[in-house]
């Protein structure tokens, strides 16, 4: 049995398989001695990006398969009250009245943090979810507009992200079966 057989969506499974294959090729390429340290560090960062993206796809698939919905409060018809209704200590802030409607989150509104909370609440993959957010923070340094500071990506972090990927797939197969 293939490790990803629990993913019934053939197109998603093929995309994930291709991403894992590409990640492995990047890892092998990063080991070449002729590559500069900058090339190596940036390749490590891309490997983490792919690993966390695959993890996110697996988690989102399992979430959708569960049939549950995440919700958020949407506020419509917001009206600001007159200044005499200001809260003491918050005079600079307006007090408003609105109609609150609880709505289901669309797939594009669900991120790693929400998935982590969902899986922890369900008691699924709690240990894996504790490891996910720090690795996701590293993934977010791929966005060039976010400050990296002195954060570099090491082989140890790559190995941790790939180990987490394997663990999520293995646990996902048990949950998704």
WOFEN-V848471 format. One record per residue. N is the residue number from 1. SS is DSSP state (h for helix, s for strand, l for the rest). BURIAL is I if it has 9 or more other C-alpha atoms within 8 Angstrom, else O. D_FIRST is the distance of its C-alpha to the first C-alpha in Angstrom with 2 decimals. Layout:
n=[N N]
ss=[SS SS]
burial=[BURIAL BURIAL]
d_first=[D_FIRST D_FIRST]
This chain:
n=[1 2 3 4 5 6 7 8 9 10 11 12 13 14 15 16 17 18 19 20 21 22 23 24 25 26 27 28 29 30 31 32 33 34 35 36 37 38 39 40 41 42 43 44 45 46 47 48 49 50 51 52 53 54 55 56 57 58 59 60 61 62 63 64 65 66 67 68 69 70 71 72 73 74 75 76 77 78 79 80 81 82 83 84 85 86 87 88 89 90 91 92 93 94 95 96 97 98 99 100 101 102 103 104 105 106 107 108 109 110 111 112 113 114 115 116 117 118 119 120 121 122 123 124 125 126 127 128 129 130 131 132 133 134 135 136 137 138 139 140 141 142 143 144 145 146 147 148 149 150 151 152 153 154 155 156 157 158 159 160 161 162 163 164 165 166 167 168 169 170 171 172 173 174 175 176 177]
ss=[l l l l l l l l l h h h h h h h h h h h h h h h h h h h h h l l l l l l h h h h h h h h h h h h h h h h h h h h h h h h h h h h h h l l l l s s s s s s s s s s l l h h h l l l l l l l l l l s s s s s s s s s l l h h h l l h h h h h h h h h h h l l l h h h h h h h h h h h h h h h h h l l l l l l l l l l l l h h h h h h h h h h h h h h h h h h h h h h l]
burial=[O O O O I I I O O O O O I O O I O O I I O O I O O I I O O I O O O O O O O O I I I I I I I I I I I I I I O I I I I I I I I I I O O O O O O O O O O O I O O I O O I O O O O I O O O O O O O I I O O I O O O O O O I O O O O I O I O O I I O O I I O O O O I I O I I O I I I O I I O I I I I I O O O O O O O O O O I O O O I I O O I I O I I O I I I I I I I O O I O]
d_first=[0.00 3.78 6.38 8.39 6.90 9.60 12.14 13.43 16.10 15.06 18.01 17.38 13.77 15.30 18.15 16.21 14.23 17.72 19.33 17.09 17.74 21.41 21.58 20.46 23.08 25.66 25.06 25.58 28.63 30.09 30.34 32.87 36.29 38.21 36.99 39.44 38.81 39.00 36.33 34.11 34.70 34.15 30.92 29.77 30.79 28.75 25.62 26.25 26.91 23.59 21.65 23.54 23.24 19.44 19.72 22.27 20.21 17.29 20.04 21.92 19.02 18.51 22.30 22.70 20.12 22.19 25.12 27.55 30.15 31.83 35.53 38.49 42.23 43.84 47.63 49.78 53.54 54.17 57.89 59.63 62.27 65.75 66.52 68.18 64.77 63.53 61.98 64.14 62.73 60.74 63.66 62.12 59.11 59.41 58.64 56.84 56.13 53.15 51.08 47.69 44.79 41.34 38.74 34.99 33.69 32.32 28.97 30.92 32.93 30.04 29.53 27.90 30.69 30.32 26.55 27.15 29.81 27.74 24.79 27.35 29.30 26.32 25.58 22.10 21.43 25.14 24.90 22.79 25.28 28.17 26.89 26.18 29.76 31.30 28.70 29.26 32.98 32.39 30.42 33.44 35.67 34.16 36.47 39.57 42.02 40.88 42.70 40.76 43.65 42.75 39.04 37.17 33.52 32.74 29.91 29.64 29.01 26.44 24.57 24.93 23.57 20.51 19.93 20.36 17.89 15.14 16.42 16.55 12.98 11.89 14.59 13.95 10.49 12.60 15.45 13.90 12.05]
